[in-house]
Amino acid sequence: MPSAPLNGIDVVFDDTGGDGEPVLLVNGTGATRTAWRAHQTPALVAAGYRVIAPDNRGIPPNALPPGGITLEAMAADLAALIDHLALPPCRVVGFSLGASIVGELCLTRPELVSQAVLMAGRARLDTFGDAMSRAAGDLYDSGAAVPASHEAVFRALCYLSPHTLRDPRAVQDWLDVFTYAQAPTGPGIRAQYDAMRGVDQLPRYAGLDVPLLCIGFADDVMIPAAAGRDIADTVPGARYTEMERCGHYGHLERPAEVNAAMLDFFARRPEAAHAAGRGESPRTAGRGEV
């Protein structure tokens, strides 16, 4: 696996290589770059893109990085990687916490980004999101050992749509994944739980000048779809689409639909997509539209 010494850490990343236009994929709290390999990376490569997927700081071996684990620091890591690989301007996709990191990159280094997609994104924590972050931190701090079976059921309830939970074969597959493919842990992941605490990016989004697609998942209890719509309603020219029968892991539950929305957005010339938001067509699409 390639890596690069950037910002005092060793940034580890996947890179499919090739001559295609680059797409950078940024994952969420506690998730590694490998989660993109099943669905998004193959679809993007098949469409002719080069895909780069880094691990965020906080993921081992960068569990205690210099500069701490903040949105600003993680966005700076992305900027350094984009510059290091000579990618700018490039397309950037973020999921969950990764969406907030990508948003921060767009706000601080917009010249590096040609188009951005925020999946299950939010600009700030709501009351339940703050409680979830606090509870995850408290559990880690307690040192309590949670049985794998309990962890699997809890994650299924948090991350999946009720439609998936009512599908016997699908939910069993997910329970097996959650039971046997344990997520990384450690002080870096603990710090990621707090990365959004006290953050409110929404007022800054009003001045963002990057072509943007926000994708919300209708059954997401972790980050309500309305949080993504708020971003799209705030960013000039942004588009919004909402995927039905999807929980927080909507891009993994219904990858074909999510990938199609992403690829359709990418296929639009950035200049045309931006012009559409400046009055030539509706700024924000309705549910299920891109």
Backbone as a ProteinNet text record, in pm:
[ID]
protein_1_A
[PRIMARY]
MPSAPLNGIDVVFDDTGGDGEPVLLVNGTGATRTAWRAHQTPALVAAGYRVIAPDNRGIPPNALPPGGITLEAMAADLAALIDHLALPPCRVVGFSLGASIVGELCLTRPELVSQAVLMAGRARLDTFGDAMSRAAGDLYDSGAAVPASHEAVFRALCYLSPHTLRDPRAVQDWLDVFTYAQAPTGPGIRAQYDAMRGVDQLPRYAGLDVPLLCIGFADDVMIPAAAGRDIADTVPGARYTEMERCGHYGHLERPAEVNAAMLDFFARRPEAAHAAGRGESPRTAGRGEV
[TERTIARY]
85.3	0	88.8	59.5	142.1	117.3	213.1	200.1	288.5	262.5	340.6	357.9	480	501.5	452.9	341.5	279.3	229.7	252.8	203.9	243.2	360.5	411.1	355.7	277.1	224.5	253.2	236.2	253.8	115	72.9	-60.8	-63.3	-146.2	-161.1	-283.1	-270	-380.8	-379.3	-498.6	-512.7	-506.9	-453.4	-448.3	-458.7	-567.1	-585.2	-494.4	-438.9	-348.6	-421.9	-344.8	-402.8	-409.1	-460.6	-464.5	-599.4	-693.2	-824.8	-821.6	-925.4	-936.5	-950.4	-880.8	-877.8	-1001.6	-1038.5	-1144.5	-1087.4	-1100.7	-1051.6	-1170.6	-1162.4	-1269.2	-1227.5	-1313.2	-1278.4	-1384.1	-1342.3	-1436.6	-1466.3	-1556	-1606.4	-1537.8	-1599.4	-1541.2	-1510.7	-1387.2	-1347.6	-1340.7	-1365.6	-1367.3	-1237.1	-1191.8	-1067.9	-1098.1	-992.8	-1003.9	-1059.2	-1047.3	-1087.2	-1237.4	-1317.5	-1463	-1510.7	-1430.4	-1469.2	-1446.5	-1367.8	-1324.3	-1436.7	-1539.7	-1645.1	-1732.3	-1765.6	-1866.1	-1823.5	-1778.8	-1753.4	-1628.9	-1519.9	-1397.7	-1418.1	-1477.5	-1498.2	-1585.7	-1690.7	-1779.5	-1707.6	-1627.1	-1553.1	-1446.5	-1376.6	-1273.8	-1337.8	-1452.6	-1521.9	-1565.4	-1589.5	-1628.5	-1508.2	-1387.6	-1268.1	-1191.7	-1229.6	-1163	-1047.3	-952.2	-848.6	-898.2	-889	-945.4	-834.9	-834.9	-740.8	-823.4	-793.2	-869.5	-773.3	-756.8	-665.7	-735.5	-655.9	-703.4	-689	-790.9	-782	-685.4	-631.1	-551.7	-640.9	-584.3	-659	-665.2	-662.2	-654.6	-508.6	-480.6	-341.8	-278.5	-151.5	-51.7	-49.5	-148.2	-148.4	-248.5	-236.7	-333	-316	-194.4	-167.7	-82.7	-140.8	-61.9	-30.9	80.7	106.7	1.6	-40.6	-145.1	-285	-298	-428.2	-517.9	-642.2	-739.1	-859.8	-855.8	-960.8	-1001	-1115.6	-1154.3	-1047.7	-993.3	-893	-768.9	-723.6	-603.9	-628.7	-745	-774	-792.8	-852.7	-864.3	-727.5	-639.4	-503.8	-428.2	-455.4	-393.3	-439.4	-568.9	-619.2	-553.6	-544.6	-482.6	-337.9	-265.9	-126	-114.6	-207.3	-204.5	-237.2	-336	-371.5	-252.5	-185.4	-67.1	45.8	66.8	174.8	158.4	33.8	7.1	-21	-10.6	-33.3	-171.4	-274.5	-410.3	-494.7	-464.3	-562.9	-581.8	-704.7	-822.8	-882.2	-939.3	-992.2	-1127.8	-1196.3	-1324.3	-1298.2	-1380.2	-1361.5	-1497.1	-1500.2	-1622.4	-1598.8	-1692.3	-1681.2	-1807.2	-1790.8	-1902.8	-1899.9	-2013.4	-2028.3	-1925.4	-1839.5	-1734.8	-1650.7	-1629.4	-1554.3	-1618.7	-1752.6	-1820.8	-1786.4	-1778.3	-1740.1	-1594.9	-1509.4	-1369.3	-1359.6	-1433.4	-1434.2	-1491.1	-1596	-1649.8	-1546.2	-1468.9	-1363.9	-1257.9	-1224.4	-1129.4	-1183.2	-1310.8	-1370.7	-1371.5	-1390.1	-1395.1	-1257.6	-1155.6	-1022.3	-932.5	-952.5	-868.4	-956	-1048.5	-1142	-1074.6	-955.3	-886.6	-841.8	-843.6	-802.1	-916.3	-1040.3	-1157.7	-1236.8	-1257.2	-1338.2	-1486.2	-1516.7	-1652.6	-1643.6	-1748.4	-1749.6	-1884.1	-1879	-2000.1	-1994.3	-2099.9	-2110.5	-2221.6	-2184.6	-2281.2	-2304.8	-2432.4	-2466.4	-2386.3	-2388.4	-2309.8	-2390.4	-2318.8	-2381.7	-2280.7	-2331.8	-2245.4	-2224.6	-2311.6	-2303	-2379.7	-2348.3	-2418.5	-2555	-2656	-2782.2	-2775.6	-2884.5	-2882.1	-2850.4	-2913.9	-2889.5	-2748.5	-2702.3	-2566.6	-2462.8	-2484.9	-2392.7	-2396.8	-2517.6	-2530.2	-2461	-2472.5	-2406	-2254.3	-2200.9	-2056.2	-2008.9	-2086.3	-2049.5	-2055.2	-2159.2	-2174.2	-2061.6	-2021.7	-1912	-1782.7	-1759.6	-1640.3	-1644.3	-1761.4	-1774.4	-1750.9	-1801.9	-1781.4	-1633.2	-1564.3	-1420.1	-1346.9	-1379.4	-1310.7	-1334.7	-1450.6	-1482.5	-1398.2	-1346.6	-1269.8	-1355.1	-1487.2	-1576.4	-1563.6	-1568.5	-1565.8	-1708.4	-1743.3	-1878.2	-1875.5	-1962.9	-1965.7	-1986.9	-1922.2	-1930.9	-2075	-2155.5	-2294.5	-2373.9	-2349	-2417.7	-2372.5	-2243.1	-2189.4	-2249.1	-2263.7	-2318.1	-2462.8	-2543.4	-2683.3	-2695.2	-2614.5	-2617.1	-2579.5	-2476.2	-2433.3	-2538.4	-2603.6	-2709.5	-2822.7	-2862.1	-2968.8	-2929.6	-2803.3	-2756.9	-2734.2	-2685	-2631.3	-2720.2	-2818.5	-2894.6	-3038.5	-3098.9	-3239.8	-3327.1	-3444.7	-3539.5	-3574.1	-3569.7	-3597.6	-3491.7	-3366.8	-3260.1	-3277.3	-3315.1	-3331.6	-3444.3	-3540.3	-3651.8	-3625.3	-3508.2	-3469.3	-3379	-3427.9	-3352.4	-3212.6	-3200.2	-3068.4	-2975	-3025.9	-2941.1	-2895.2	-2987.5	-2948.5	-2851	-2865.2	-2770.3	-2631.2	-2625.1	-2494.9	-2431.4	-2510.9	-2457.4	-2415.3	-2495.1	-2457.8	-2327.1	-2307	-2180.1	-2064	-2084.5	-1979.4	-1947.7	-2052.1	-2031	-1969.5	-1996.1	-1943.5	-1796.8	-1764.1	-1631.2	-1531.8	-1580.1	-1489.7	-1492.9	-1417.1	-1418.8	-1357.1	-1422	-1371.5	-1247.5	-1155.7	-1037.6	-1077.8	-993	-1018.1	-886.2	-888.9	-767.3	-785.9	-683.2	-696.5	-727.5	-682.5	-712.7	-860.4	-920.5	-1063.7	-1140.4	-1093.4	-1156.9	-1156.3	-1047.4	-1039.3	-1130.9	-1149.8	-1240.9	-1383.8	-1423.3	-1558	-1585.1	-1480.4	-1497.3	-1470.6	-1442.7	-1400.2	-1508.2	-1635.6	-1745	-1801.9	-1752.8	-1806	-1775.4	-1877.3	-1859.6	-1837.7	-1855.4	-1831.9	-1964.1	-1962.7	-2077.3	-2024.4	-2023.5	-1973.2	-2078.3	-2205.4	-2311.9	-2300	-2274.2	-2262.9	-2152.7	-2043.9	-1933.8	-1970.5	-2061	-2100.6	-2170.3	-2226.6	-2298.3	-2207.1	-2077.8	-1983.7	-1906.8	-1945.2	-1869.5	-1892.7	-1786.3	-1794.2	-1735.1	-1784.9	-1742.2	-1867.4	-1873.3	-1989.2	-2008.5	-2129.4	-2151.8	-2279.5	-2269.5	-2385.3	-2392.3	-2506.9	-2530.2	-2626	-2588.8	-2671.4	-2714.5	-2845.6	-2899.8	-2961.7	-2965.6	-3023.8	-3149.6	-3262.8	-3392.5	-3410	-3351.9	-3371	-3251.6	-3168.5	-3047.2	-3082.8	-3057.2	-3082.4	-2958	-2842.3	-2718.3	-2705.8	-2723.7	-2717.7	-2840.8	-2944.8	-3069.2	-3046.3	-3123.6	-3110.6	-3128.1	-3208.5	-3231.4	-3103.2	-3004.7	-2877.9	-2805	-2811.9	-2752.7	-2829.3	-2962.2	-3042.2	-3011.4	-2986.4	-2950.4	-2825.1	-2727.3	-2604.3	-2635.2	-2711.6	-2744.2	-2823.8	-2910.8	-2989.3	-2904.6	-2788.6	-2703	-2596.7	-2543.4	-2434.2	-2491.7	-2447.5	-2498	-2472	-2577.4	-2562.9	-2559.6	-2568	-2558	-2681.5	-2663.1	-2772.8	-2790.5	-2910.9	-2942.9	-3021.9	-2989.1	-3070.9	-3082.5	-3197.6	-3223.5	-3256.6	-3186	-3202.4	-3297.4	-3402.4	-3498.1	-3441.9	-3499.9	-3466.1	-3316.3	-3259	-3116.8	-3100	-3016.2	-2974.6	-2843.6	-2770.8	-2645.9	-2546.4	-2549.5	-2461.9	-2529.6	-2603.2	-2677.7	-2593.1	-2469.2	-2382.5	-2337.3	-2353.6	-2322	-2448.6	-2561	-2688.1	-2743.2	-2737.1	-2790.7	-2684.4	-2573.4	-2460.3	-2489	-2569.6	-2594.4	-2659.8	-2760.3	-2830.2	-2740.3	-2665.6	-2576.7	-2466.6	-2407.8	-2301.4	-2354.2	-2476	-2534.1	-2551.2	-2597.5	-2613.5	-2479.1	-2378.7	-2244.9	-2186.2	-2197.3	-2139	-2213	-2343.8	-2418.9	-2372.7	-2352	-2303.1	-2163.5	-2077.5	-1942.3	-1943	-2039.4	-2043.8	-2082.2	-2143.7	-2176	-2047.9	-2027.9	-1912.3	-1924.9	-1819.4	-1829	-1881.7	-1841.1	-1885.9	-2036.6	-2086.8	-2230.3	-2308.8	-2254.9	-2322.8	-2331.1	-2223.5	-2221.7	-2318.6	-2322.7	-2413.6	-2558.3	-2586.1	-2722.6	-2769.8	-2679	-2715.1	-2722.7	-2681.9	-2684.9	-2803.6	-2908.3	-3031.3	-3079.1	-2997.9	-3039.4	-3126.9	-3125.9	-3216.2	-3228.3	-3322.8	-3339.9	-3210.3	-3186	-3060.3	-3050.6	-3160.5	-3157.4	-3260.5	-3217.8	-3309.9	-3404.3	-3515.6	-3609	-3566.5	-3643.8	-3609.4	-3592.4	-3479.2	-3453.8	-3401.3	-3376.1	-3327.1	-3184.2	-3110.3	-2978	-2963.8
-118.5	0	123.4	221.6	342	429.5	512	608.6	728	838.9	960.3	1032.7	1079.5	1156.6	1300.7	1332.7	1463.8	1516.9	1643	1708.4	1634.2	1572.3	1505.1	1366.6	1313.7	1178.1	1102.4	971.1	886.8	855.8	930.5	914.2	789.2	693.4	567.6	578.4	530.5	544.9	434.3	406.4	322.2	412.8	360.1	436.2	337.2	346.1	253.5	287.6	408.3	448.2	467.8	476.6	496.7	642.3	665.5	799.7	867.9	804.4	864.3	986.9	1068.9	1184.6	1135.3	1199.3	1146.7	1179.5	1084.5	1101.9	1060.1	1146.5	1118.9	1080.8	965.3	915.3	926	986.1	1015.2	954.3	865.2	790.9	859.4	795.9	855.6	804	832.9	801.9	653.4	623.3	486.3	396.1	448.6	365.8	383.8	278.1	283.1	294.1	314.4	328.3	202.9	87.4	-38.9	-48.6	31.1	22.3	64.3	143.5	187.5	79	-22.8	-118.8	-204.7	-228.3	-320.6	-263.5	-135.1	-80.4	46.4	148.7	277.1	273.2	215.2	211.7	135.5	14.3	-55.7	22.6	88.1	163.1	281.5	350.2	465.6	422.2	315.2	265.4	221	151.7	108	226.6	340.9	461.1	539.5	488	550.4	641.1	645	733.3	663.3	740.1	696	726.3	630.6	645.2	642.8	743.1	751.8	755.8	668.8	660.7	656.5	766.4	767.8	729.7	687.5	676.5	812.8	852.1	976.5	963.1	1074.6	1069.5	1021.2	943.5	875.8	726	687.3	545.6	502.2	390.5	344.1	331.4	371.2	399.8	543.7	623.8	765.4	791.2	710.3	718	843.5	893.3	1012.5	1109.5	1167.6	1249.8	1387.5	1446.3	1585.8	1675	1776.2	1863.4	1820.7	1703	1658.5	1607.9	1579.3	1522.8	1616.7	1707.9	1806.8	1808.1	1869.6	1883.8	1959.3	2064	2144.2	2062.6	1982.4	1901.6	1793.6	1730.8	1624.5	1681.4	1799.6	1864.2	1904.3	1948.5	1983.4	1861.4	1744.4	1621.2	1591.2	1609.6	1587.5	1683.9	1809.8	1909.2	1871.2	1825.9	1787.6	1666.9	1570.3	1452.4	1490.4	1576.7	1622	1690.5	1776.4	1843.8	1744.4	1651.5	1553.4	1468.1	1429.7	1344.6	1425.4	1557.1	1647	1624	1623.5	1594.8	1718.4	1834	1942.2	1998	2050.3	2029.1	1891	1829.7	1694.6	1683	1573.4	1544.5	1478.9	1516.1	1465.6	1423	1303.7	1247.2	1220.2	1261.7	1234.3	1170.3	1078.7	1011.6	1038.6	1082.1	1101	1202.5	1166.7	1260.9	1301.2	1207.9	1240.9	1352.7	1361.7	1470.8	1604.7	1608	1732.1	1768.5	1666.7	1691.6	1747.7	1687.1	1736.6	1877.9	1902.1	2037.2	2137.4	2099.1	2188.1	2211.2	2107.6	2124	2222.9	2209	2300.8	2444.1	2460.7	2594.7	2659.3	2577	2633.3	2629.7	2529	2516	2485.8	2573	2543.2	2523.4	2580.1	2565.6	2422.6	2337.3	2198.5	2107.9	2157.9	2073.4	2119.2	2027.6	2059.8	2030.8	1923.4	1886.3	1811.4	1824.3	1754.9	1687.6	1569.9	1497	1471.8	1511.6	1486.4	1385.1	1263.5	1158.5	1155.6	1157.6	1156.9	1263.9	1383.2	1492.3	1579.9	1650.8	1750.2	1860.7	1978.3	2092.3	2110.2	2048.7	2061.2	1946.6	1917.8	1812.4	1861.4	1774.8	1801.7	1738.6	1747.9	1700	1551.4	1471.6	1327.6	1295	1363.6	1340.1	1370.6	1478	1510.5	1403.6	1353.9	1248.2	1120.6	1087.2	968.6	981	1097.5	1117.3	1108	1169.1	1165	1022.6	948.2	810.8	721.8	739.5	659.2	689	817.1	852.9	798.8	807.2	756.5	605.8	533.8	388.8	357.1	426.3	402.3	433.8	546.9	588.8	492.4	425.5	333.5	207.4	174.5	51.9	-73	-57.6	-174.2	-255.3	-386.8	-477.3	-509.5	-481.4	-507.6	-637.8	-733.9	-858.6	-830.6	-910	-889	-897	-986.1	-1000	-873.1	-812	-687.4	-574.6	-566.7	-464.1	-475.8	-598.2	-619.4	-571.3	-604.2	-563.3	-412.6	-353.6	-207.7	-136.8	-184.1	-121.2	-138.4	-254.4	-275.1	-175.2	-153.2	-58.8	84.1	117.4	254.1	281.5	182	207.8	163.1	77.2	17.3	66.7	59	92.9	-16.2	19.7	-83.5	-183	-139.7	-231.9	-342.1	-305.8	-405.7	-498.3	-440.7	-521	-622.7	-596	-689.4	-790.9	-783.3	-879.5	-984.1	-1106.1	-1204.2	-1230	-1247.3	-1278.5	-1158.2	-1040.8	-921.6	-889.1	-894.6	-856.8	-958.8	-1086.5	-1184.9	-1160.1	-1124	-1090.8	-973.1	-871.1	-754.6	-788.3	-868.1	-908.2	-985.4	-1069.2	-1141.9	-1044.7	-945.6	-846.3	-771	-724.4	-646.6	-730.5	-860.6	-947.4	-982.1	-1014.3	-1070.3	-970.5	-861.4	-758.5	-640.8	-652.5	-551.9	-421.1	-310.8	-178.8	-147.1	-66.7	-28.7	52.7	48.8	125.5	185.1	257	319.3	467.9	536.3	679.1	768.2	730.6	810.9	807.3	688	677.1	752.3	740.2	815.4	964.8	1015.3	1158	1194.7	1102.2	1131.3	1152.7	1084.8	1104.2	1250.8	1325.1	1464	1564.5	1516.6	1608.6	1708.7	1672.9	1764.3	1839.9	1810.7	1877.4	2026.5	2109.1	2253.7	2314.7	2235.6	2282.9	2325.5	2437.2	2478.8	2537.1	2453.2	2496	2568.8	2560.4	2605.5	2752.5	2846.4	2985.4	3004.9	2930.3	2943.4	2885.8	2786.8	2726.2	2825.9	2930.8	3027.6	3093.2	3095.1	3155.4	3055.4	2927.4	2824	2834.9	2820.7	2833.3	2709.4	2592	2464.5	2387.9	2331.8	2249.6	2133.9	2123.4	2033.1	1952.7	1821.8	1733.6	1678.5	1694.4	1634.8	1516.7	1402.6	1282.6	1247.3	1249.3	1209.6	1071.8	1002.2	868.2	874.5	838.3	865.6	803.9	686	616.1	630.5	730.6	749.6	807.6	731.4	781.2	846.6	820.1	880.1	1025.7	1048.9	1183.7	1199.2	1262.8	1273.2	1335.8	1288.6	1341.6	1492.6	1545.3	1690.1	1768.6	1707.3	1776.9	1800.6	1703	1721.7	1822.8	1820.8	1918.7	2059.9	2076.6	2208.6	2262.5	2174.5	2217	2257.7	2172.8	2202.3	2331.8	2359.1	2482	2605.1	2584	2696.2	2727.4	2624.3	2643.2	2688.8	2801.7	2846.3	2742.2	2706.4	2613.5	2467.7	2434.3	2294.3	2215.8	2086.3	1996.4	1896.7	1844	1749.3	1632.6	1512.9	1396.6	1309.4	1246.7	1163.8	1022.1	926.4	786.3	717.2	657.7	585.4	449.9	394	260.3	248.4	358.3	361.8	412.9	343.4	394.8	470.9	483	559.1	500.1	369.2	302.5	289	390.5	383	353.9	405.1	381.1	236	160.9	18.7	-67.8	-13.9	-86.2	-82.2	35.4	52.8	119.8	49.6	112.5	149.4	70.1	99.9	236.7	265.6	392.8	508.9	489.7	596.5	622.8	517	534.5	602.9	567.8	630.1	780.4	820.8	963.7	1034.8	972.4	1032	1043.9	938.6	939.4	1035.9	1047.1	1143.6	1285.6	1313.3	1445.7	1471.7	1371.5	1387.8	1409.6	1348.2	1358.9	1498.5	1574.3	1712.1	1794.9	1878.4	1967.1	2057.4	2069.9	2153.3	2293.3	2353.8	2488.7	2490.4	2386.9	2381.2	2355.4	2265.9	2236.9	2361.8	2440.5	2562.1	2665	2676.9	2772.5	2738	2606.4	2563.7	2618.1	2625	2675.1	2825.9	2891.6	3037.7	3093	3007.6	3059.4	2995.5	2911.3	2851.8	2729.1	2671	2561.8	2560	2482.7	2484.9	2455.1	2529.3	2514.8	2381.6	2339.5	2216.4	2120.2	1999.9	1901.2	1849	1796.9	1736	1596.6	1532	1398.6	1301.8	1228.1	1127.2	1180.4	1311.7	1370.2	1416.8	1423.4	1481.1	1583.2
0	0	0	-87.2	-90.7	31.6	62.9	171.6	139.3	209.9	187.8	320.4	350.7	473.3	454.1	514.1	495.5	629.6	655.5	777.9	904.4	902.5	1021.5	1044.2	950.7	963.7	835.3	841	723.2	667.9	565.8	509.1	422.6	462.3	389.9	298.4	174.9	82.5	-21.8	-75.6	-194.4	-316.6	-426.5	-550.9	-665.5	-741.8	-853.1	-970.1	-971.7	-1078.8	-1210.3	-1316.1	-1448.1	-1487.2	-1607.2	-1663.6	-1646.4	-1578.2	-1561.1	-1471.4	-1481.1	-1393.3	-1248.8	-1154.2	-1017.7	-936.5	-851.8	-752.7	-617.7	-518.2	-383.6	-296.2	-228.5	-142.9	3.5	86.8	226.2	317.6	405.4	487.9	620.5	698.3	820.5	945.7	1059.7	1190.1	1204.6	1237.4	1264.7	1144	1025.1	903.6	826.4	763.6	687	538.1	462.3	316.1	250.1	317.8	255.4	233.4	306.7	292.3	154.3	81.9	-52	-157.9	-123.7	-225.6	-281.2	-201.2	-244	-354.5	-346.9	-437.8	-511.2	-437.7	-503.4	-591.3	-542.8	-623.5	-754.2	-752.5	-880.4	-977.4	-927.4	-1016.5	-1078.8	-1000.3	-1052.1	-1152.3	-1120.6	-1213.1	-1344	-1335.4	-1456.1	-1541.8	-1477.2	-1550.3	-1601.4	-1575.3	-1630.2	-1537	-1409	-1314.7	-1242.9	-1199.8	-1106.8	-966	-874.9	-741.4	-636.8	-551.2	-439.1	-310.6	-216.4	-91.7	26.1	99.5	213.5	344.1	441.4	578.9	645.6	721.6	797.1	914.1	958.4	1081.7	1196.3	1282.7	1388.4	1364.3	1235.4	1200	1215.6	1286.4	1296.9	1158.9	1141.6	1244.8	1292.8	1257.8	1296.3	1408.2	1515.1	1623.7	1708.3	1721.2	1801.3	1719.6	1616.5	1524.4	1580.6	1541.3	1577.6	1513.8	1588	1536.6	1574.4	1638.1	1684	1573.1	1608.7	1516	1511.2	1417.9	1398.7	1251.2	1221.8	1081.6	1002.9	1065	996.7	964.7	1061	1039.2	934.6	938	841.5	700.9	690.7	559.7	507.1	597.2	555.5	505.3	564.7	515.1	372.9	346.8	210.7	113	152.6	64.7	34.8	136.5	116.8	24.2	37.6	-48.4	-193.1	-211.6	-346.4	-412	-336.8	-391.1	-417.9	-325	-337.2	-462.4	-491.4	-608.1	-734.3	-724.1	-839.2	-900.3	-814.6	-859.1	-888.1	-835.4	-841.8	-982.2	-1006.7	-921.6	-948.2	-844.2	-859.8	-792.9	-820.8	-758.3	-622.9	-522.8	-387.2	-331.3	-271.1	-214.6	-66.9	18	160.2	213.7	308.4	373.8	522.8	580.9	724.6	774.3	869.3	911	790.8	698.2	577.5	497.5	500.3	430.9	495.1	627	695.4	665.8	654.2	619.7	478.1	385	247.1	241.9	320.1	326.5	373.7	473.9	523.8	417.6	342.3	232.3	129.9	94.3	-2.8	48.4	178.2	236.6	244.7	271.1	293.8	171.2	84.8	-34.6	-157	-190.4	-299.6	-434.4	-451.8	-579.6	-606.9	-503.5	-520.5	-566.5	-561.4	-579.8	-702.3	-797.1	-915.3	-891.9	-818.9	-780.2	-648.2	-566	-437.2	-416.2	-353.4	-315.6	-165.6	-95.1	48.4	70.4	114.2	145.1	295.4	335.6	478.5	551	494.3	551.4	645	728.3	814.9	841.7	872.3	901.3	1050.9	1130	1275.7	1338.9	1463.4	1536.1	1581.4	1569.6	1637	1776.4	1850.7	1989.4	1996.6	1910.3	1915.2	1866.7	1762.3	1714.2	1820.9	1895.3	2003.8	2112.3	2142.3	2243.2	2197.3	2067.7	2014.8	2025.7	1989.8	1999.2	2143.1	2232.8	2374.3	2427.8	2388.9	2437.3	2386.7	2260.3	2206.6	2280.2	2309.3	2385.6	2526.7	2590.7	2727.8	2733.5	2632.6	2630	2617.4	2528.1	2512.7	2643.2	2705	2827	2942.6	2941.8	3050.6	3046.1	2928.7	2914.5	2913.3	2906	2909.7	2781.4	2798.1	2683.2	2642.7	2517.6	2467.5	2388.1	2418.6	2341.7	2193.2	2109.3	1965.1	1915.5	1975.8	1931.8	1960.5	2074.3	2110.2	2018.4	1993.7	1905.9	1766.1	1716.7	1582.6	1573.2	1672.4	1671.1	1683.7	1770.6	1788.2	1658.2	1593.2	1468.3	1359.4	1354.8	1256.2	1277	1402.4	1431.5	1394.6	1414.4	1388.8	1240.6	1167.4	1034.4	919.4	946.4	836.9	834.4	717.8	700.9	762.7	814.8	860.2	750.6	625	514.3	508.1	534.3	537.5	657.8	771.1	892.9	878.1	788.6	769.8	659.6	598.9	495.6	561.3	585.2	664	610.2	479.4	423.7	433.4	399.5	401.3	542.8	638.6	774.1	833.3	798.7	849	792.8	664.8	605.4	678.4	706.6	776.4	919	988.2	1124.6	1124.9	1025.8	1015.3	994.7	908	884.4	1013.3	1081.3	1203.3	1315.2	1314.9	1419.9	1397.2	1272.9	1247.5	1188.5	1133.6	1081.5	1178.5	1282.4	1386.9	1337.9	1372.9	1336.1	1419.6	1364.7	1443.5	1565.2	1665.5	1786.3	1833	1943.7	1994.5	2016.5	2063.9	2097.9	1979.2	1860.6	1742.9	1707.9	1716.5	1691	1799.3	1923.7	2033.5	2003.5	1950.5	1917.7	1802	1706.6	1595.4	1643.6	1754.6	1806.3	1838.2	1873.3	1916.1	1804.7	1684.4	1578.5	1539.8	1558	1521.2	1641	1759.1	1878.2	1873	1889.4	1888.9	1751.7	1645.6	1508.7	1445.7	1372	1292.2	1161.2	1058.4	928.2	845.1	883.8	795.8	754.4	845.1	799.3	695.3	707	611.9	475.2	473.4	347.3	254.8	309.9	226.8	124.3	149.8	56.5	-26.9	-20.1	-92.1	-242.4	-319.4	-465.5	-531.8	-493	-550.2	-592	-713.3	-752.7	-655	-599.8	-487.1	-505.7	-475.6	-466.2	-324.6	-260	-128.9	-146.1	-89.6	-95.2	46.5	69.6	198.3	189.5	303.4	310.3	396.8	338.1	398.7	536.8	560.9	688.4	782.2	758.4	838	974.9	1081.8	1217	1276.8	1218.8	1269	1224.9	1094.8	1039.1	950.5	999.4	922.8	785.4	688	553.2	549.8	640.8	644.3	666.6	731.8	754.3	623.4	532.2	400.7	317.5	330.5	257.2	305.9	435.5	488.2	420.5	401.4	333.1	190.3	119.5	-20.2	-33.2	63.6	60	89.6	150.8	190	86	22.7	-74.1	-208.4	-260.6	-390.8	-500	-572.3	-683.4	-645.7	-516.9	-476.1	-516.9	-535.4	-567.7	-453.4	-441.6	-335.5	-394	-348.5	-381.2	-257.1	-241.8	-123.9	-167.4	-111.2	-145.6	-47.5	-103	-20.2	22.5	130.3	179.7	210.2	258.7	293.5	436.3	513.6	642.2	628.5	738	735	636.4	619.9	523.6	387.5	347.6	223.5	101.9	100.7	-15.2	-23.4	87	88.4	80	125.7	115.9	-26.6	-89.7	-224.6	-311.9	-331	-401.1	-545.6	-615.2	-756.5	-772.1	-688.3	-697.6	-656.7	-549.6	-502.3	-604.9	-656.4	-756.3	-881.8	-922.2	-1041.5	-1021.2	-903	-874.8	-877	-817.7	-814	-954.1	-1032.6	-1166.8	-1259.2	-1242.6	-1322.7	-1291.5	-1165.6	-1125.6	-1182.2	-1174.2	-1227.2	-1378.5	-1446.5	-1591.7	-1638.5	-1550.1	-1584	-1581.5	-1682.2	-1680.2	-1559.5	-1476.8	-1356.8	-1385.3	-1495.9	-1525.5	-1547.7	-1618.4	-1645.7	-1517.8	-1433.3	-1308	-1221.5	-1221.4	-1141.7	-1198.8	-1330.8	-1393.1	-1363.9	-1355.9	-1327.6	-1194.8	-1098.9	-967.3	-961.8	-1068.3	-1067.4	-1144.8	-1157.7	-1211	-1338.9	-1402	-1528.6	-1509.8	-1390	-1356.2	-1205	-1146.3	-1001.5	-928.6	-820.1	-748.2	-677.9	-617.4	-538.4	-592.1	-626.3	-681.9	-575.3	-619	-526	-487.2	-402.5	-353	-468.5	-462.1	-562.1	-692.3	-702.6	-826.4	-807.1	-917.3	-915.8	-1028.1
[MASK]
++++++++++++++++++++++++++++++++++++++++++++++++++++++++++++++++++++++++++++++++++++++++++++++++++++++++++++++++++++++++++++++++++++++++++++++++++++++++++++++++++++++++++++++++++++++++++++++++++++++++++++++++++++++++++++++++++++++++++++++++++++++++++++++++++++++++++++++++++++++++++++++++++

